[in-house]
Amino acid sequence: MKIELFTFCDFAQENGGKLTIVGTFDTIISRNFPFSHPQLSVVIRLRFDLWEFTRHNFRIETRDLDGKMSMDAITGNVEVKGVGNATTVSHLVFSISNLHFRGPGVVNFALYLDDKELSSIPLYIRKG
């Protein structure tokens, strides 16, 4: 399994195997704290090899620099099925509304597949 894409964006959707992503970013700037960001999307594109075609559990956790969860974990499963090719992709697209930030810092979004951490990406929160 390979992670081909793991990003934040303003809008994303998956339709018939096609992935549309608008406005990728890794930094949010706010004049005042605490504040809530109205909406963002998290997009993940996973490529699976033939021998990995099965059901996989996933979890996305968020942690700030103090180790505190910024929100409840996103959990679910993905059923990986092939269409005659040696590999296939699965898209995970999540919209998150009103994500609350206490102050400037970093929030890491970590992706777990079958209880193994595969990758994480930082979301930088800055005062500006």
Number of C-alpha atoms within 10 A of each C-alpha: 16 11 14 11 12 18 19 26 17 14 18 19 17 14 8 5 10 9 15 11 18 12 11 16 13 13 12 13 12 16 9 13 13 11 14 14 14 10 13 20 20 20 23 17 17 16 17 20 15 16 9 15 16 12 12 14 14 18 17 19 19 21 17 16 10 9 10 10 15 17 12 9 14 12 13 12 13 14 11 19 16 16 7 8 8 11 17 18 17 17 19 17 20 16 15 13 12 11 13 14 18 12 14 17 15 19 22 20 23 18 21 17 18 12 11 11 14 13 14 16 16 18 19 15 18 16 12 9
